[in-house]
Amino acid sequence: MSLIDKITSKTARIGIIGLGYVGLPLAIAISESGFSVVGIEVDKEKASKINVGESYIPDVESPAVEKAVDEGRFSATTDFSAIKDLDVISICVPTPLSEMHEPDISYVRSAANEAGKYLKPGQLVILESTTYPGTTEEVVLPILEESGLTVGKDFYLAFSPERVDPGNKTYGIHNTPKVVGGITQQCTELARSFYSQFVQIVVPVSSTRAAEMTKLLENIFRCVNIALVNELMLLSDRMGVNIWEVIEAAASKPFGFMPFTPGPGLGGHCIPIDPFYLSWKARQYDFHTEFIELAGKTNESIPYYVVSKISQALNSYEKSVNGAKILILGLAYKKDIGDTRESPAIKIISLLEGLGARIAIHDPYVDEKVIGTKIYKSATLTPDIVSESDCVVIVTDHTGVDYNMVADNARLIVDTRNKLKNFVGSHIVRI
Ligand SMILES: NC(=O)c1ccc[n+]([C@@H]2O[C@H](COP(=O)([O-])OP(=O)(O)OC[C@H]3O[C@@H](n4cnc5c(N)ncnc54)[C@H](O)[C@@H]3O)[C@@H](O)[C@H]2O)c1
């Protein structure tokens, strides 16, 4: 049977390399659409959890994993030789930055090496990890062709960026359009058919580079606009203008304006990192992506601004940061999820610790977090812990937190999310 027939009859066997925030929800969505899916994961503990029907990703409920596993539509393994029995292989491994702020595509290389070792004619390989334009063609393709097989003839290769937005209850895998670009027209067509089986709209583009660049444009758009509004927040603060009021008023314009809000700084595995994949690649073309650099610089400065705001607020109460009891509300990088990767809360806590503050934290989604040499355990949020703190800082605006109680009991609050916009009082300081 040809690959296209296997895909349309859902008899194609699917493999997902890397079962993290992206790979696990994808594996479940594919298996729920009727395919049989194997997850290939280097982390033994994650693979074992999957095989007993346990999820470790908040967006995926354990019963969904359990059902897929029990019905024999999903299993996980650490053994890459499973690849030889698959028809479609999707690579969802991390793409972080190195210490020198350069793309670290070692995970992509390693996954491609494994795929290449077991590659066989008729297979479709799709890279989903966010990366710079050229990765699929310049890095993954040569590795796969070391097998002696030729792309477009013996096997197929495409790039399709993952657009998952953790915690988003409106847009998930099925109703978020999927962009695909293949090395050849047939690669694009096969990838388009595959995703059409479980995604409502698939958007084909002319090349893997165009698909790679699409994802970066989306994330750079957010990064630059957040930086712009953060810069205007800094200026508004000096001018005595309430930036939140200004954004709300500007958003009343029904066309030509899209509201972005200031905050304590960027976080997560995508927006603070992905733009630098493009800046790095641009240098190869003697091109400087100045918007990205400037946005990065502005966004990185915001946690320092938050700390200075806390310091000024304490100062007006004749207190110094040194020795102050500070309660941080929210460690996750955004509301209603437990992901702390690149979270601005981590930088703010480190800076405050360096100044001698005594930090307590509360985050309903994070039990504990190691920052530097210290373990921070999430404290129970009670009127006592709030009233005993010299300052409460709202870093992440999780939905389930009792902000009325916080506003009523705190001596001083620094609100980085305008969560207390309906509260008045000189003890509430907005960024
Ligand atoms: N998290 C998001 O919201 C999001 C959204 C869109 C795109 N992305 C992109 O998707 C990619 C994956 O991100 P993530 O958040 O899922 O990362 P993650 O760290 O949550 O998951 C990656 C998984 O891959 C595994 N892994 C690493 N190397 C491997 C290998 N060689 N073989 C098999 N498994 C391997 C890890 O153990 C981990 O479980 C990144 O490129 C990221 O930029 C992430």
The ligand as a Tripos MOL2 file, in Angstrom:
@<TRIPOS>MOLECULE
LIG
   44    48     1     0     0
SMALL
NO_CHARGES

@<TRIPOS>ATOM
      1 N1          6.1370   24.3740   24.6310 N.am      1 LIG1
      2 C1          5.5170   25.1190   23.7480 C.2       1 LIG1
      3 O1          4.5890   25.8390   24.0770 O.2       1 LIG1
      4 C2          5.9220   25.0950   22.2740 C.ar      1 LIG1
      5 C3          5.0450   25.6590   21.3330 C.ar      1 LIG1
      6 C4          5.3660   25.6230   19.9960 C.ar      1 LIG1
      7 C5          6.5830   25.0710   19.6080 C.ar      1 LIG1
      8 N2          7.4450   24.5510   20.5300 N.ar      1 LIG1
      9 C6          8.6860   23.9550   20.0510 C.3       1 LIG1
     10 O2          8.5420   22.5400   20.0720 O.3       1 LIG1
     11 C7          9.8040   21.9140   20.3880 C.3       1 LIG1
     12 C8          9.6560   21.0210   21.6020 C.3       1 LIG1
     13 O3          9.3040   21.8210   22.7000 O.3       1 LIG1
     14 P1          8.6650   21.2290   24.0180 P.3       1 LIG1
     15 O4          8.1370   22.3870   24.7840 O.co2     1 LIG1
     16 O5          7.7680   20.1050   23.7020 O.co2     1 LIG1
     17 O6          9.9750   20.6590   24.7340 O.3       1 LIG1
     18 P2         10.0210   19.6220   25.9630 P.3       1 LIG1
     19 O7         11.3450   19.8040   26.5890 O.co2     1 LIG1
     20 O8          8.7760   19.7510   26.7750 O.co2     1 LIG1
     21 O9          9.9350   18.2080   25.2510 O.3       1 LIG1
     22 C9         10.9170   17.6550   24.4520 C.3       1 LIG1
     23 C10        11.0180   16.1670   24.7660 C.3       1 LIG1
     24 O10        11.9730   15.5920   23.8780 O.3       1 LIG1
     25 C11        12.7410   14.6490   24.6050 C.3       1 LIG1
     26 N3         13.9780   14.4620   23.8730 N.ar      1 LIG1
     27 C12        15.0880   15.2300   23.8360 C.ar      1 LIG1
     28 N4         15.9770   14.7520   22.9670 N.ar      1 LIG1
     29 C13        15.4220   13.6550   22.4160 C.ar      1 LIG1
     30 C14        15.8530   12.7130   21.4530 C.ar      1 LIG1
     31 N5         17.0230   12.8450   20.8350 N.pl3     1 LIG1
     32 N6         15.0440   11.6950   21.1440 N.ar      1 LIG1
     33 C15        13.8340   11.5540   21.7600 C.ar      1 LIG1
     34 N7         13.3750   12.4120   22.6870 N.ar      1 LIG1
     35 C16        14.1550   13.4580   22.9950 C.ar      1 LIG1
     36 C17        12.8780   15.2560   25.9750 C.3       1 LIG1
     37 O11        13.1920   14.2780   26.9580 O.3       1 LIG1
     38 C18        11.4880   15.8670   26.1710 C.3       1 LIG1
     39 O12        10.5910   14.9550   26.7770 O.3       1 LIG1
     40 C19        10.7880   23.0580   20.5750 C.3       1 LIG1
     41 O13        11.4320   23.2980   19.3610 O.3       1 LIG1
     42 C20         9.8970   24.2390   20.9050 C.3       1 LIG1
     43 O14        10.4870   25.4610   20.5540 O.3       1 LIG1
     44 C21         7.1240   24.5380   21.8620 C.ar      1 LIG1
@<TRIPOS>BOND
     1     1     2 1
     2     2     3 2
     3     2     4 1
     4     4     5 ar
     5     4    44 ar
     6     5     6 ar
     7     6     7 ar
     8     7     8 ar
     9     8     9 1
    10     8    44 ar
    11     9    10 1
    12     9    42 1
    13    10    11 1
    14    11    12 1
    15    11    40 1
    16    12    13 1
    17    13    14 1
    18    14    15 2
    19    14    16 1
    20    14    17 1
    21    17    18 1
    22    18    19 2
    23    18    20 1
    24    18    21 1
    25    21    22 1
    26    22    23 1
    27    23    24 1
    28    23    38 1
    29    24    25 1
    30    25    26 1
    31    25    36 1
    32    26    27 ar
    33    26    35 ar
    34    27    28 ar
    35    28    29 ar
    36    29    30 ar
    37    29    35 ar
    38    30    31 1
    39    30    32 ar
    40    32    33 ar
    41    33    34 ar
    42    34    35 ar
    43    36    37 1
    44    36    38 1
    45    38    39 1
    46    40    41 1
    47    40    42 1
    48    42    43 1
@<TRIPOS>SUBSTRUCTURE
     1 LIG1         1 GROUP 0 **** ****
